[in-house]
Amino acid sequence: MAETENDTITSGKDWLPSTKKIGAFVLAVFDLKRSVDTLKKQNEQLQSDVYRLQRQVDEQAGQLKTLQQFIQTSVYDHAARSGEQAAFSLVQQLLTSDRNQE
């Protein structure tokens, strides 16, 4: 029986990790914690940057929409004026040709 108890005590020591391994594990956990904290800070900064950039994009999109409306209005007005001038010119030609035929 003494042999079995001794074997049990010896095998019990085998499953206990060494102090060196425990220290390495604790250091690894602290390194991971530090890494997670750093990543959280970087994430917050990146989210802030994304928010700022999104505001800039929205502002530029608004400016582009205003510019697009201005150009569309200008093109429409130009087309309308050209149409009016063409109609006026046609009426003049018709009146002139009617006078020449008389």
Residue pairs with C-beta under 8 A, 6 or more apart in sequence:
17 25
